[in-house]
Amino acid sequence: MTARSTSVVVVGAGPGGYEAALVARQLGADVTIIDSDGVGGAAVLTDCVPSKTLISTSTMMTALDRARSLGVHVRAADGVTELSVVAQADLGQVNDRVIGLAQAQSDDIADRLVGEGVRLVRGRGRLLSASAVRAELAEGGHEDFFADVILLSTGAQPRELASAVPDGERILTWKQLYALEELPTKLVVVGSGVTGAELAHAYLALGCQVALVSSRDQVLPGEDSDAARVIEDVFRRRGMEVLSRSRAASVTRTADGVAVALEDGRVVTGSHALMAVGSVPRTSGLGLAEVGVSVSSGGYVEVDGVSRTTARGVYAAGDCTGVLPLASVAAMQGRIAMWHALGDAVSPLNLGVVCANIFTDPQIATVGCSQADVDSGRVDARTVMLPLATNPRAKMDGFDDGFVKLFASTGVGTVVGGVIVAPRASELIYAVALAVQHHLTVDQLASTFTIYPSLTGSIAEAARRLHS
């Protein structure tokens, strides 16, 4: 007699959901995903993939602007007369590519899931019990699913303020940006966190006037202060209006644009406003309280290190948990949940080795402990910071802004963290992440060969300077 397979139902097809489904199938479970928004979730369809695709275009615009300083000029066919050439972005075409690429990525993930034997159900899921989910089907009616294991991965959505309600035309959330067919004359970005800073930078590079409203002393509050200072200096030098210590009170439509009223009485006008004031978890209407799933005061599902909720057999992953709003963390939470639920080897989620990246230009990549940890005494470590301007590869490529910073434990010299501000910092941080993950010392990092000339040379040099 054949043993019954474990049944897994996943609510939400974002990174936490689809990665959990793949692991569950690998471990032999019968898996169903119930999703109402599209495979890949916000990360693929409206947030991470679209925004980084847009930023790729804006980075190319910046590279074209920098080409002249590297000796690159555009001349007429006779080779004599220099043409006056200004690069322009066709926002309609750019956004068509953004949306198309996001949908293609979603389709690729869906094909993989179906190919692995996962059943995809289009509908909105709600818990009936800790072992049953009802799907309100998109085509009408409902279907009930019974499961040994349930994973919630419903994500988050943009926070909306009563005094600045998005209308999808002039007052926008980051989900609504990609419907624009023409570049705004002036974009007022409210909020200078990661989303606000990334999109403000992108639209500035695309040729739009940008005003960034920041309620803090510095953009990117909560990030490495040295890194944030570099980015703010770059923003101002490239022409962005950065309004520090300025809190928005309201955003309203005008005859031909928007008016952003600040709490100190000033008014900032523009053609469009982007609201980047955080996100809220999508946990209402899931039947959580009825089945004993605890949520925080902010509405996030409470989970432990292996993604368990307070209801036996119910797990959660991703932005709905509020652990760390990164697609990579959501995916790892989902995998860990299935490894634990289905009896595979598993270790609790370790946030101390998570890599994060901010896709401004230059980028900011971090891993491990922070400068704030060291300054407060929470981590006993020494620090070295090397400016990128001294790196030969950076000089060749015309990059002046940025640095490499490493943290090493006092005594043994174990690498405990790092910050890189540079072009493609998201790629460079991997070497530091390996060192942090595997407890390498600065001497081990420094003794590893690097290419000359390369930006990674600065990582090795920083490690050498931390030798004791």
Buried (B, 14 or more C-beta within 10 A) or exposed (E): EEEEEBBBBBBBBBBBBBBBBBBBBBBEBBBBBBBBBBBBBBBBBBBBBBBBBBBBBBBEBBBBBEBEEEEEEEEEEEEEEEEEEEEEBBBEEBBEBBBEBBBEBBBEBBEBBEEEEBBBBBBBBBBBBBBBBBBBBEEEEEEEBEBBBBBBBBBBBBEBBEEBEBEEEBBBBBBBBBEBEEBBEBBBBBBBBBBBBBBBBBBBBBBBBBBBBBBBEBBBEEBBBBBBBBBBEBBEEBEBBBBBEBEBBBBBEEEEBBBBBBEEEEEBBBBBBBBBBBBBBBBEEBBBEEBBBEBEEEBBBBBEBBBBBBBEBBBBBBBBBBBBBBBBBBBBBBBBBBBBBBEEEBEEBEEEBBBBBBBBBBBBBBBBBBBEBBEEEEBEBBBBBBBBEEBEBBEEBBBEBBBBBBBBBEEEBBBBBBBBBBBBBBBBBEBBBBBBBEEBBBBBBBEBEBEEBBBBBBBBBBBBBBEE
